[in-house]
Amino acid sequence: MEHEVVQGLTPVQVVALVGVLGVGAQWLAWRLRLPAIVLMLAIGLLVGPVMGWFLPERDLGPIYRPLIAVAVAIILFEGGLTLDYARLRDARAPVQRLVYLGAPLGWALSALVLWLAVGLSWQSAAVFGGVMVVTGPTVIAPMLRQARLRARPAQVLQWEAILNDPIGVLIAVLVLEVVLVLETGVSVGAAAWVLGTGIGFATVAGWVAGKGMAVAFGRAWVPEYMKVPVLFVSVVAVFAVTDSVLHETGLLAVTIMGMMLANAKLSSYVELHRFKEHATILLVSGVFVLMAASLDFATLGQLTWRAALFVLFTVALARPLQVMLPLIGTQLPMKERWLIALTGPRGVVMVAVSGLFGAKLVDAGIEDGATLAPLAFIIVLATVLIYGFTLAPLARRLGLSGPERPGLLIIGGSPFAVALAQALEKAGVDALIADTNRQHLAPARHAGLPTYYGDILGEAAEHQVEFIAYPVVLAASDNDAYNTLVATDLGPDLGRDAVWQISRVRDRSRHALPAQLGGQRLAGRPTFEAVNQRLAEGWTLRSTRLTDEYDMDDWQAERPGAEPFAVVTKAGVLRFAGPDQPVAVQAGDWITAFLPPEQSEASDAPAPELAAEAADVARERRERGETGS
């Protein structure tokens, strides 16, 4: 007797494969500077419908749908955790318009396009229209960095993506509730009762769960090391309980739970925020690969020309109207409005939510719900490619691009900061010096260098500093603790390899901080006092360009005793020399180094007032007996 053998993967193999493919695609995208979505889509399609190595419904069986549902619930909770009402109130008027007016308008316009152009039923169009509001914060951020937009339009786009992410999903969840209740065939009164009780139950459950977590965390009922695990299992439990008591209410409950925690002002909010970012990256990667691998080419083929029409109307009509109409009457310049209106990439959250919601619509008897996932893939891929290739040229044409030169943000105004900024300026680097003490910025202002007075970690800096123009940070203030705080806080956002810190006096003692705190250390581990004392003694910071005829050996032979400090490559990348990272240079690079007094020419010597200021700074710190703590 012969048995039919169905080849496939075990659930354990599936989990391992999806994790490796999803995270691997994101890492490869980072290395190649490509949108991660495109690589994840290509990999999912390759191992799934193209090669047939991995088919989620076949290999996971009955746990496939519940697995997707739980992952989407955690993703929606993460979205709710970003919706801080205080930050929304503090956001600029254009952002508030795009949230309060643009989100509902975007839903209506997208639903209309889906109904008329694509031919979806009003139920599927209404649900997918809500998901279309989400512009994808994880997609827009890399595009903004690559395009180097000026601060205001970049901030508006980023804030819109962050705030509309949970709002768009919330709209879709509510519309899905309405559609599923109406599809039961009950009377209008009964439908209103079921809908009202369902939304009310989910709202109360999410509020109670979020409030309970906030109270438990705030009163230290949960130890610090258990907060993340408790939060994770609580989200899953709330989703499971509410969905079991009243079907389809779990997603709304966890979204509201996240919103409650976001506005609870917890002291450990930063840790929770970073955890949910890491969890979301893992889940979004996994869900995206799973959804791509489960795509049916037959369903894609049914879309035909309507899919292209959908993309065209979305990019050329729905998105511009969603932005231009709410911004009427604002002080935002017209060219910035057009840039925002012509930039609206969608992200992986859309794919994750669309796949789950489409399956629920199909279960309710709405057959064209099966097209939601393919449509989501098409609009995500199309918008990422369209806006990825057009954003930078459009910004340059409108005069909204940031400087093409590399940028350095120096924390702490001092003679050393001024000397470094002036030396790097010759090498084509724009430096901004920031300090909380206005007097510390006086030498920089006298030298004509850009300065920022205020706390670089404060909310005001988010609106006044073009962070996107300064991808490298050097924390070099006279307060070692503040340097460590700034470097630790900015490290996860900019990347640890882009955040440097002047050494603490106690770095070499048993009082040294753990290695995971602060930024990268500089070569020789110089302290604040040491670098300013050098300037006071006549040392200079000077930049020199190397060529094929004048290489590193020639430079070293001509400057005995010089100590390389930084390199600006011919590609415009700024790198500092670290304790274990000697500078590697080639023809076309600029090398910035400390030159001893005997190597300093008269024209390169520091201004008398700068040297005097450096001497005063070093002397005052010694007199105060400061040791860097």
Sequence and secondary structure as in RCSB ss.txt:
>XXXX:A:sequence
MEHEVVQGLTPVQVVALVGVLGVGAQWLAWRLRLPAIVLMLAIGLLVGPVMGWFLPERDLGPIYRPLIAVAVAII
LFEGGLTLDYARLRDARAPVQRLVYLGAPLGWALSALVLWLAVGLSWQSAAVFGGVMVVTGPTVIAPMLRQARLR
ARPAQVLQWEAILNDPIGVLIAVLVLEVVLVLETGVSVGAAAWVLGTGIGFATVAGWVAGKGMAVAFGRAWVPEY
MKVPVLFVSVVAVFAVTDSVLHETGLLAVTIMGMMLANAKLSSYVELHRFKEHATILLVSGVFVLMAASLDFATL
GQLTWRAALFVLFTVALARPLQVMLPLIGTQLPMKERWLIALTGPRGVVMVAVSGLFGAKLVDAGIEDGATLAPL
AFIIVLATVLIYGFTLAPLARRLGLSGPERPGLLIIGGSPFAVALAQALEKAGVDALIADTNRQHLAPARHAGLP
TYYGDILGEAAEHQVEFIAYPVVLAASDNDAYNTLVATDLGPDLGRDAVWQISRVRDRSRHALPAQLGGQRLAGR
PTFEAVNQRLAEGWTLRSTRLTDEYDMDDWQAERPGAEPFAVVTKAGVLRFAGPDQPVAVQAGDWITAFLPPEQS
EASDAPAPELAAEAADVARERRERGETGS
>XXXX:A:secstr
          HHHHHHHHHHHHHHHHHHHHHHT  HHHHHHHHHHIIIIIT S  HHHHHGGGHHHHHHHHHHHH
HHHHHHT  HHHHHHS HHHHHIIIIIHHHHHHHHHHHIIIII   HHHHHHHHHHTT   HHHHHHHHHHHTB 
HHHHHHHHHHHHHHHHHHHHHHHHHHHHHHHHTTT  HHHHHHHHHHHHHHHHHHHHHHHHHHHHHHHTT S GG
GHHHHHHHHHHHHHHHHHHHSTT HHHHHHHHHHHHHTS  TTHHHHHHHHHHHHHHHHHHHHHHHHHT  HHHH
HHHHHHHHHHHHHIIIIIHHHHHHTTTTTSSS HHHHHHHHT     HHHHHHHHHHHHHHHHTT GGGGGHHHH
HHHHHHHHHHHHHHHHHHHHHHHT B  SS EEEEES SHHHHHHHHHHHHTT EEEEEES GGGGHHHHHTT  
EEES TTSHHHHHHS GGG  EEEE  S HHHHHHHHHHHHHHH GGGEEE B GGGGSTT   TTSS EE TT 
 BHHHHHHHHHTT EEEEEE  SSS HHHHHHHSTT EEEEEE TTS EEE BTTB     TT EEEEEE GGG 
 GGGS  HHHHHHHHHHHHHHHHHT    
